[in-house]
Amino acid sequence: MSELVSIVIASYNAAHFLGNTIDSVIDQTYKDWELIIVNDASTDNTIELVHDYIDKDDRIRIFSLETNNGNPSYPRNFGVKMARGEWIAILDSDDIWHPRKLEFQMAFLKRTNAQFCSTQMKNFKKEREISFNDPDDLKHVVITFSNQLKRYNTPTSSIVLKKHLLEKFPFMNDKLHEKREDLKCWLDIHQEIGESIKLQ
């Protein structure tokens, strides 16, 4: 039996990207997920866009905050609190997933008994640059706290991890960690668990 993955998207005025991002979740071969979109007081048509998706798929929920927070930390933490699954996946509102991302990650997490899994990522500017070829030989490497200190090894939109880790080490919502709240979070978690796995 598969386990529920709660996907958290913090979104602010990203309606022009968000549809493609949601589509990449719906297209996942791993189907046991819920999508939590935390609307950080957007002034565009985010709410209307998401409700169009909700009408078609009851795995999608939206929560709208009254005041914009200026960074994704608070919305992400809020989404984690609302999550029903024991696994959390973080997804930025302008990113797109490989269709088999969750399938591969959940299989590896089960096989290795790990609590935290990331993947490689590829930057793109135009949709025509995106390709979804399956890897010929899916391998993984081990990421440690020391690895993380030397180089940022865990792209935020690639991560699936146990919910209790984000409850213990939430994203910091202060000026000191602005734009580095995710790195601080992953460092704290690696210091706690020792190591994670990263799919190549």
matplotlib code that plots the C-alpha trace (Angstrom):
import matplotlib.pyplot as plt

x = [0.0, 1.4, 1.8, 0.2, 2.6, 1.5, 2.9, 3.2, 3.3, 3.8, 2.5, 2.5, 1.3, 2.5, -0.7, 1.1, 3.4, 1.2, -1.0, 2.0, 3.3, -0.1, -0.3, 3.1, 1.7, -1.5, 0.7, 2.6, 2.6, 2.5, -1.1, -1.3, -0.8, -2.6, -1.6, -1.7, -1.4, -0.8, -1.8, 0.4, -2.1, -1.7, -3.3, -3.5, -6.0, -4.3, -7.5, -9.7, -7.0, -6.7, -10.4, -10.7, -8.3, -10.1, -13.4, -11.7, -9.5, -10.4, -6.8, -6.1, -6.7, -6.0, -5.5, -5.3, -3.4, -4.6, -1.2, 1.8, 4.8, 7.5, 9.1, 8.0, 8.9, 5.6, 3.4, 5.5, 5.3, 1.5, 1.2, 3.1, 0.7, -2.3, -0.7, -2.5, 0.4, 3.5, 5.6, 6.1, 7.2, 8.1, 7.4, 7.9, 5.2, 7.3, 8.9, 7.9, 8.4, 9.4, 6.3, 7.9, 9.6, 7.4, 7.3, 11.1, 11.6, 9.0, 10.4, 13.9, 12.8, 11.0, 14.0, 16.6, 14.5, 15.7, 13.8, 14.9, 15.3, 16.3, 17.0, 19.0, 17.4, 17.7, 17.2, 15.1, 13.7, 11.3, 9.0, 10.5, 13.7, 12.0, 12.5, 11.3, 13.5, 13.7, 17.2, 18.8, 20.2, 18.8, 21.5, 21.8, 24.4, 24.5, 24.3, 25.8, 25.8, 29.4, 28.4, 25.7, 28.2, 30.5, 27.8, 24.1, 23.1, 19.4, 17.2, 14.1, 11.6, 13.2, 12.8, 10.5, 11.0, 9.2, 6.7, 8.1, 11.4, 9.8, 7.8, 10.9, 13.0, 10.6, 11.7, 13.1, 11.0, 13.4, 15.7, 18.8, 17.7, 16.0, 16.6, 18.6, 15.7, 15.7, 19.5, 19.2, 16.4, 18.2, 21.4, 19.5, 17.8, 21.0, 22.6, 19.7, 19.5, 23.1, 22.5, 20.0, 19.8, 19.9, 18.7, 20.9]
y = [0.0, 3.4, 6.3, 9.7, 12.5, 16.0, 18.5, 22.1, 25.0, 28.6, 30.9, 34.7, 36.3, 33.3, 32.5, 32.7, 29.8, 27.9, 26.1, 24.3, 23.5, 22.0, 20.0, 18.4, 17.2, 15.8, 14.0, 12.1, 8.3, 8.1, 8.9, 8.9, 12.6, 15.7, 19.2, 22.1, 25.5, 28.3, 31.6, 34.3, 37.2, 37.2, 40.1, 38.2, 35.4, 32.7, 31.8, 31.5, 29.4, 27.0, 26.6, 25.6, 22.7, 21.9, 21.5, 18.7, 17.1, 16.9, 16.1, 19.8, 22.3, 26.0, 28.2, 32.0, 34.1, 37.6, 39.3, 38.7, 37.5, 38.6, 35.1, 31.5, 30.4, 31.1, 29.8, 26.6, 26.1, 26.7, 24.1, 21.5, 22.1, 21.4, 18.3, 15.0, 12.8, 11.7, 12.6, 16.2, 17.3, 21.0, 22.5, 26.1, 27.7, 28.1, 24.7, 21.5, 17.9, 14.9, 12.7, 9.8, 12.0, 10.8, 7.2, 7.0, 8.8, 6.9, 3.6, 4.6, 5.9, 2.6, 0.5, 2.4, 3.3, 6.9, 9.9, 12.5, 12.3, 14.9, 14.7, 16.6, 19.5, 21.3, 25.0, 26.1, 29.4, 28.2, 25.2, 23.8, 23.2, 20.7, 17.0, 14.1, 11.2, 8.3, 7.6, 4.5, 3.5, 5.4, 5.8, 7.6, 9.3, 10.0, 13.6, 14.4, 17.5, 18.1, 17.8, 20.5, 22.9, 22.6, 22.8, 23.2, 19.6, 19.5, 21.6, 22.6, 21.6, 18.2, 17.2, 14.5, 14.0, 12.9, 15.5, 15.3, 16.6, 19.9, 20.1, 20.0, 22.2, 24.6, 27.2, 30.3, 33.3, 36.2, 38.7, 36.7, 33.7, 35.6, 33.7, 31.1, 29.7, 26.4, 25.9, 26.5, 24.0, 21.3, 21.8, 21.5, 18.3, 16.7, 17.5, 15.6, 12.6, 12.3, 11.7, 11.7, 10.2, 12.1, 10.4, 11.1]
z = [0.0, -0.9, 1.6, 1.3, 0.2, 1.2, -1.4, -0.2, -2.6, -1.2, -3.9, -4.3, -7.5, -9.5, -11.4, -14.8, -13.7, -11.2, -13.7, -15.2, -11.8, -10.7, -13.9, -13.2, -9.9, -11.5, -14.1, -11.4, -11.8, -8.0, -7.3, -3.5, -2.9, -1.7, -2.9, -0.4, -2.0, 0.5, -1.2, 0.4, -0.1, -3.9, -5.8, -9.1, -10.1, -8.1, -6.1, -9.2, -11.0, -8.1, -7.6, -11.3, -10.4, -7.2, -9.1, -11.0, -8.4, -4.7, -3.7, -4.1, -1.3, -1.0, 2.1, 1.6, 4.1, 4.8, 4.8, 2.6, 4.5, 2.0, 1.8, 1.6, 5.1, 6.9, 4.1, 3.9, 7.6, 7.5, 4.7, 6.8, 9.7, 7.3, 5.9, 6.4, 5.1, 7.0, 4.0, 2.8, -0.6, -1.2, -4.6, -5.7, -7.6, -10.8, -10.9, -12.8, -11.7, -13.8, -14.1, -12.2, -9.5, -6.6, -7.9, -7.9, -4.6, -2.6, -3.9, -2.8, 0.5, 1.2, 0.0, 2.0, 5.0, 4.7, 6.0, 3.4, -0.3, -2.9, -6.6, -9.2, -11.0, -14.3, -14.9, -17.8, -19.2, -21.8, -21.8, -25.0, -23.0, -20.8, -21.4, -19.3, -20.3, -17.8, -16.5, -17.9, -14.6, -11.6, -8.9, -5.7, -3.6, 0.2, 1.3, 4.8, 6.9, 5.7, 2.1, 2.7, 4.3, 1.3, -1.4, -1.6, -2.6, -2.0, -4.3, -2.4, -5.0, -5.2, -1.6, 0.0, 3.8, 6.9, 8.3, 11.8, 10.7, 9.3, 12.5, 14.6, 12.2, 10.5, 8.0, 9.8, 9.1, 9.9, 8.2, 9.2, 7.1, 4.3, 1.0, 2.9, 5.0, 3.1, 3.4, 7.2, 7.4, 5.5, 7.5, 10.8, 9.6, 8.3, 11.7, 13.3, 11.0, 9.8, 6.1, 3.3, -0.2, -3.5, -6.7, -9.7]

ax = plt.figure().add_subplot(projection="3d")
ax.plot(x, y, z, "-o")
ax.set_aspect("equal")
plt.show()
